[in-house]
Amino acid sequence: MKSLLSFLFALLMLTAALPVQARSLTPVEGLEALRRSFSGMQDFTADLTQEKQLSIMKKKLVMQGQIRFKKPDRFYMELVPPYSSKVLLKDTVLLQRLGTQGELQRIVLPPEQGLSRWFATLAKPVTAVPEGMEVRAEQNNSQTSVTIRPAKNGQLKELTIVLHDDGTVRKLVLEERGGDKTTMTFRKTRKNVGLTDADFRLE
């Protein structure tokens, strides 16, 4: 009996040590996971670490800051020195200021890449992948990863969103067609704190 218990214990430990294989999800299941994660959330704020790999540089830039998000179409990110910058996205209009006195840059994204369109897609149960969009998704342990490729006429090549089981966004990975790659890892996320338009300004 003792030998049997020892064998079962060793088998259990071996099984626990084996890597858990990711389970592929269908594109619709992946978009549904995103929809559920955002369905009860009107806004959130979080601290972040951003890693940026520029195509023209071998060195990876690591930055710290904070982000804010508010439905249906507001996103704000502020990075602290030595790489200080502020970014504000209002649906399809991206405003960016590098440094404290830098010139304000304005970029207009294609309509299909606007925040309002993304969340209009996720506002109701997803039954099909929107036209022009490619989606891959998988579930691994307590995380779900969804990778989206939008239409091919914009700057964004690929967007990957990693979610915890409770729906909290853990990581965003953005790959641009020019080769630049940005990874944002979130921590201390707070949901539904009552953010207003005053929290989304570039001053």
Residue, then its C-alpha position, 0 to 999 in steps of 0.5 A: m500500500k505504501s509503495l502504491l501511494s508513493f507511486l501515485f504521489a510521484l505520478l501526480m508530481l510528474t503530471a503537475a510538472l508537465p507543461v500545459q498545452a494551449r487549447s486552440l479556440t475558433p476565431v469566434e470563440g476568441l472574439e467572444a472572450l474579448r466581448r465578455s471581458f469588456s461587457g461589464m466594464q465602462d472604463f479602466t486604469a492601470d500602471l504599465t511597463q512598455e517595451k518597444q522594439l524599433s526596426i532600426m534599433k537592436k536595443k529594446l526600450v523599456m518604459q513605465g507609465q499609466i494608461r486609461f480607457k473609457k468606452p466607447d472610444r477613448f484611450y490615454m497613455e502617459l510615459v514617465p522620464p526618461y522616455s516621457s510622452k503622452v498619447l491620446l486616441k479619440d476613436t480614429v484620431l491619434l494625438q501624440r506629444l513626445g517629451t514635455q515640450g514636444e510638438l503635438q503630432r496628429i495621425v488619422l487611422p482608417p475607419e476600420q481601425g477606430l476604437s468605436r468600431w472595435f467595441a461596436t463589434l464586441a457590443k453583442p454576441v459574436t457569431a462571425v468574424p467581421e469582413g477583412m479581419e483575421v483572428r487567431a485565439e488560444q487558451n493556456n492555463s488561466q489566460t486567453s490570447v487573441t490575435i487580430r489582423p485588421a484590414k491591410n491598408g493601415q499602419l497596424k499589422e497585428l494586435t494581440i490581447v492577453l486576458h486573465d480568466d477574470g477578463t482583466v487585460r494583462k498584455l497588449v502587443l502591437e506590431e506595425r507594418g514597418g517592423d516596430k513592435t510594442t508590448m504593454t504589460f498591465r498591473k494594478t488594474r482598476k475597473n469602473v472608476g468613473l473616468t470622465d472626458a477630463d481624464f483624456r486630455l493632452e495638456 
